[in-house]
Amino acid sequence: MYQKMYTTLFNAITDALNLMEDRDYPAAKLRLMSAQREAEEVYISEDGQPPLEICP
């Protein structure tokens, strides 16, 4: 579980940094928010509970 969460977040950070280098800050923000939801879904799915909505 934690390996999947780590990989999801690490890859999103890498993508966001590349987007920020291109000064595409809105896309970087969306990429990070998406990864946050993905990692949350991985974590929550381990205990059988539905994912919480942290980011709108």
N, C-alpha and C positions, 0 to 999 in steps of 0.2 A: 504494500500500500504506500509506504513512505517513499519508496523508489519511484513509483509512478508520479506521486505528487511533486517530488524533487525535479524529475525530468520535465514535467509539464511547466513548472515555474521557471526552471533554468532556461529552457528554450524560449519561453515568452520574454524573459528579461533580455536575452540575446537579441531577439527580434525587435523588442522595444528600443534597445540601444541603437540598433541599426536605423530604425525609423527616426529616432531623435537626431542622429547624425545627418539625416536628410531633412531635418527640421519639420517632420510630419508628426507633430506632437499629439494631435487628436487621434491619429491611428495608433500611436504608441500607447496612449491611455486606454484605448479600446482593447488592444492586444493584452495588456496587463489585466484589465478587468475580466476579460474572457478567461484568461488562465486562472485567475482567482476563483472564478465559478467552477471551472473544470477540477481544480484541486480540491475545492470544497466538496464537490460531488463524489470524488474518489473517497475522501475521508468519511463522509456521511454514509456512503453506500456500505461501508464496512460494518456499521451497526444496524442497518436495515431501516434507518429513518430517512424520510425525504429530505432533500437539500434545502437549506435555508436560503432566503434571498438577502444577501448582504449588499450587493450593488444593484441599483435600479437598472 
